[in-house]
Amino acid sequence: MNKILVLLGVFITFISYGQVPTLSGTINVSIKKGTIDCDFTLTDIPRIEDYEILINSGLNLNVIRSDEKNYNYGYEKNYNKNISEESFLYSINNKEGKHLPQTLRFIYSGKFPVKSDTTFMRKSGDSKGNIAFNGESLRMDGYQTNWYPVLYDIKKEKRYDIIKYDINVVCNDCKTLYVNGNNPVYSKEQNFKKDTPTEIFIFIGNYDFFNINDIYFINPDINEQEMRDFAEINKSFQNYYEKKIGIPYNGFFNYLQTTPTFNRKSGFLFVSYPTIANVGKGNYGLKFFVNKKNPYARPLIAHELAHYYFGSGFKRFNTEIGKIIQEGFSEYMSYKISKDILGKDVYKNKLENSLSRLKEKEFLPVSRIKLKDDFGKNYYSYVYNYFPAILLTIEKEIGEKKMWKWINTLLTTKAELTNYDFLEQTLIKTLDNQKKSNKIIKKYFKSRPDRI
């Protein structure tokens, strides 16, 4: 049975992309000046009824044109925080409404702050979606920063940030270049190409890299033995998930270390498959995760590895409920590793810290979440604390085996919209018991439980 699910899972991963665009052209960067100049062409654009094209708000669009017709298009420029907080939205209109050619060329540029001196850094403000210059490197993810043109299907709530690419990267004040899906190289100029759809995360600058057990450690702040220890932690977590879910990882992760562009002690992690980036410094670098005296940080790695399944590698979920699913189930899976691999003390510590963040806060039932504003000021508490706590409580009623089966069902069930109905129907399918399903749905999804 597991072999069938594995094959089914791989097939779904392959077909879920559909027609994807291809990005070609050149990006020219100066990490010292904080400048970005892009000349990109997007081809194989799918037919979409209603769309927007996302480009980071710090990048100034010069032209959208057709080289074939030797024509510069007029365009509309809008902003909608429910689609992207970091970007402006562009569309081409004609007399019939929005027009979307199959090939478009974009020329744009921008200049960003270079945060190399902590004196001028705020205590907060860095995030996954930041175009981050720190004086020695540039970090840009693909999903949030939209440093390359990202097509957005309004009806399906789908971003086309996972695409094929054939791009030239130029940085004359860099010594190392890295683009997701390729190995890092020591060079000031390099062509990077990927025929498999990939989120185009980019990290360029002055740093070294090492390959340990088929994992690239990019700009690491740990020694070789610590990298080997880290690789073993990574392997044990991946093996655990593969066994429980019945779906293998497709390749290896690379771990990247960089410093934040804000001045505070802590850091943060994010995944842009196949890269897991740690943004922190000092005690919050990669050393934070291999310190044998402090195993309490390792669930963070487990959470990011779970995102291979939920959100970054295997399956992308849409709608606001999809965001809850991606973060909530990734956090639930990290709880399972905490308990089964890292030990009960780590699990207890993690759970107590999480539950403490729920005090004196009100949360809408899951079934009533439609828009981002429905979270109020509690978005992070909802997806990282409240919903995972709901899942742990549901586990007590249906058992751990059924929870892993539900996870597999979420991952292997094809749906255009991964909304509340999708969440509910996958649970019903998993339990195959309408009475029990109705009880759980009413208790945990359509009302706020009295106790968690």
Secondary structure, DSSP 8 states (H G I E B T S, - for coil): -HHHHHHHHHHHHHHTT-S--EEEEEEEEETTTTEEEEEEEEES----SSEEEEEETTSEEEEEEETTTTEE---EEE--TTT-SSEEEEEEEETTEEE--S-EEEEEEEE--B---GGG--SS---TT--EE-SSEEEE-STTT--S-EEEETTTTEEE-EEEEEEEEE-TT-SEEEETTS--EE-SEEEEEEEEEEE--EEEES--EEEETTEEEES-SS-HHHHHHHHHHHHHHHHHHHHHHS----S--EEEEE--SS--S--EEEEETTEEEEE--GGGSTHHHH-TT-GGGHHHHHHHHHTTTBTTSSB---HHHHHHHHHHHHHHHHHHHIIIII-HHHHHHHHHHHHHTTTT-----GGG--SGGGGTT-HHHIIIIIHHHHHHHHHHHH-HHHHHHHHHHHHH---S--SHHHHHHHHHHHH--HHHHHHHIIIIISS--S--
